[in-house]
Amino acid sequence: PYTPTDVDEPTLATFTQKFLKGVSQDRIDTVATAMLDFMALIEGKEYDFDQLGKFYSLMANYIAREQKRIGGDFAVAHAVPTRKVRDHIRKELGSNLIFVVLHMNKEDQLARIKNRHGEEQMFIDMLSNSYKVFEPATEDEPNAIAVDITKDMSRDDVVNKIIQSVKDYEKNGK
């Protein structure tokens, strides 16, 4: 169920993973319905937050189960679009959860998309349109760290900035 850490493009690698076995039809249906609502959100169309909430509740429950099974601290890479959704996930997972919310300006985002995905118009359009929907973390948002990213930052630069931001956040008493 996990993307390998040694792939060139983790985002694309998730599309080539084998399907999980033993997944209930209800869970499959919930995810399928929520993905339609997620795409509507990204496209600026009307969507059903309750359906998205069901999806994020399933995700949060799975994360909690895996953390209990594996133990320790770990990170989950997922683009959570809005504070409302982050608040929903916080209710599910509790106060131990920290969101690291990455943000870049529109021009830098477009340059980074083209650098990572080439001129694939589908990715360019989808990811560019998502810019309007994704909300940066705000000062008053609990357990959220805002990390600004620029187009000239390498993946290692981004990772190092995230790690340092989390250390600073924990050192300063949250």
C-alpha positions as CSV (number, residue, x, y, z in Angstrom):
1,P,0.0,0.0,0.0
2,Y,3.0,2.3,0.1
3,T,4.8,4.1,-2.7
4,P,8.5,3.0,-2.9
5,T,10.9,5.7,-1.7
6,D,13.4,5.2,-4.5
7,V,11.2,6.1,-7.5
8,D,12.0,9.1,-9.7
9,E,8.4,10.6,-9.5
10,P,6.4,9.4,-6.5
11,T,3.2,11.1,-7.7
12,L,3.2,9.1,-10.9
13,A,4.3,5.9,-9.2
14,T,1.1,5.7,-7.2
15,F,-0.8,5.2,-10.5
16,T,1.2,2.0,-11.3
17,Q,0.8,0.3,-7.9
18,K,-1.1,-2.9,-7.6
19,F,-4.6,-2.7,-6.2
20,L,-5.1,-3.6,-2.5
21,K,-6.7,-6.9,-1.8
22,G,-9.6,-7.4,0.6
23,V,-11.0,-3.8,0.2
24,S,-14.7,-3.7,0.8
25,Q,-17.1,-2.6,-1.9
26,D,-18.4,0.2,0.4
27,R,-14.9,1.6,0.7
28,I,-14.3,1.4,-3.1
29,D,-17.7,3.2,-3.7
30,T,-16.9,5.9,-1.1
31,V,-13.5,6.6,-2.7
32,A,-15.0,6.6,-6.2
33,T,-17.8,9.0,-5.3
34,A,-15.4,11.3,-3.3
35,M,-13.0,11.5,-6.2
36,L,-15.8,12.8,-8.4
37,D,-16.4,15.5,-5.7
38,F,-12.7,16.2,-5.4
39,M,-12.4,16.8,-9.1
40,A,-15.4,19.0,-9.0
41,L,-13.7,21.0,-6.2
42,I,-10.5,21.3,-8.2
43,E,-12.5,22.4,-11.3
44,G,-14.3,25.1,-9.2
45,K,-17.7,23.3,-9.5
46,E,-20.2,22.4,-6.9
47,Y,-19.3,19.4,-4.8
48,D,-20.6,17.5,-1.8
49,F,-18.4,18.1,1.3
50,D,-20.0,15.2,3.1
51,Q,-18.8,12.8,0.5
52,L,-15.3,14.2,0.7
53,G,-15.6,14.0,4.5
54,K,-16.4,10.3,4.2
55,F,-13.3,9.7,2.1
56,Y,-11.0,11.7,4.5
57,S,-12.5,9.8,7.4
58,L,-11.6,6.5,5.7
59,M,-8.1,7.8,5.1
60,A,-7.7,9.0,8.7
61,N,-8.9,5.7,10.1
62,Y,-6.5,3.8,7.9
63,I,-3.6,6.1,8.9
64,A,-4.5,5.6,12.6
65,R,-4.7,1.8,12.1
66,E,-1.3,1.8,10.3
67,Q,0.3,4.0,13.0
68,K,-0.9,1.6,15.7
69,R,0.3,-1.4,13.7
70,I,3.7,0.1,12.8
71,G,4.3,2.5,15.6
72,G,6.4,5.6,15.8
73,D,6.1,8.8,13.9
74,F,5.6,8.9,10.2
75,A,4.6,11.2,7.4
76,V,1.7,10.9,4.9
77,A,2.1,12.7,1.6
78,H,-1.2,14.0,0.5
79,A,-2.4,17.3,-0.9
80,V,-5.2,18.4,1.4
81,P,-6.9,21.3,-0.3
82,T,-8.7,23.4,2.3
83,R,-8.6,24.3,5.9
84,K,-12.1,22.8,6.2
85,V,-10.8,19.5,5.1
86,R,-7.7,19.8,7.4
87,D,-10.0,20.5,10.3
88,H,-12.1,17.5,9.4
89,I,-9.0,15.3,9.5
90,R,-7.8,16.9,12.7
91,K,-11.1,15.8,14.3
92,E,-10.5,12.2,13.2
93,L,-6.8,12.0,14.1
94,G,-6.5,14.3,17.1
95,S,-3.9,16.8,18.3
96,N,-0.8,14.7,17.5
97,L,-1.3,15.5,13.8
98,I,0.8,18.3,12.2
99,F,0.0,19.5,8.7
100,V,2.9,20.8,6.7
101,V,1.2,22.9,4.0
102,L,3.4,23.8,1.1
103,H,2.7,26.9,-0.9
104,M,4.3,28.5,-4.0
105,N,3.2,31.4,-6.2
106,K,1.4,30.6,-9.4
107,E,4.3,31.3,-11.7
108,D,6.7,29.1,-9.7
109,Q,4.1,26.4,-9.6
110,L,3.7,26.4,-13.4
111,A,7.5,26.2,-13.9
112,R,7.8,23.4,-11.4
113,I,4.9,21.4,-13.0
114,K,6.5,21.7,-16.5
115,N,9.9,20.7,-15.1
116,R,8.5,17.6,-13.4
117,H,5.8,16.6,-15.9
118,G,7.0,18.1,-19.2
119,E,4.5,19.6,-21.5
120,E,1.8,17.0,-20.6
121,Q,-1.2,19.4,-20.9
122,M,-3.5,17.2,-18.7
123,F,-1.2,17.6,-15.7
124,I,-0.5,21.2,-16.4
125,D,-4.2,22.1,-16.6
126,M,-5.2,20.0,-13.6
127,L,-2.4,21.2,-11.3
128,S,-2.7,24.8,-12.5
129,N,-6.4,24.8,-11.9
130,S,-5.9,23.4,-8.4
131,Y,-4.0,26.5,-7.5
132,K,-7.2,28.4,-7.1
133,V,-8.6,25.8,-4.6
134,F,-5.7,24.9,-2.4
135,E,-5.5,27.1,0.7
136,P,-2.3,28.0,2.4
137,A,-2.1,27.4,6.2
138,T,-2.8,30.6,8.2
139,E,-1.4,31.8,11.5
140,D,-4.5,30.9,13.4
141,E,-4.6,27.3,12.1
142,P,-3.8,24.8,14.8
143,N,-1.0,22.3,14.2
144,A,-0.2,23.6,10.8
145,I,3.1,24.7,9.4
146,A,3.2,26.9,6.3
147,V,6.3,26.3,4.1
148,D,6.9,28.5,1.1
149,I,8.5,26.8,-1.9
150,T,10.2,28.5,-4.8
151,K,10.8,27.2,-8.3
152,D,14.6,27.1,-7.8
153,M,14.4,24.8,-4.8
154,S,15.4,21.2,-5.4
155,R,13.5,18.3,-3.9
156,D,16.2,18.0,-1.2
157,D,15.9,21.7,-0.5
158,V,12.2,21.3,0.1
159,V,12.6,18.2,2.3
160,N,15.3,20.0,4.3
161,K,13.1,23.1,4.7
162,I,10.2,20.9,5.9
163,I,12.4,19.0,8.4
164,Q,13.8,22.3,9.8
165,S,10.3,23.8,9.9
166,V,8.9,20.9,11.9
167,K,11.9,21.0,14.3
168,D,11.4,24.7,14.8
169,Y,7.7,24.2,15.4
170,E,8.3,21.5,18.0
171,K,11.1,23.4,19.7
172,N,8.9,26.5,20.1
173,G,6.2,24.6,21.9
174,K,3.9,24.4,18.9
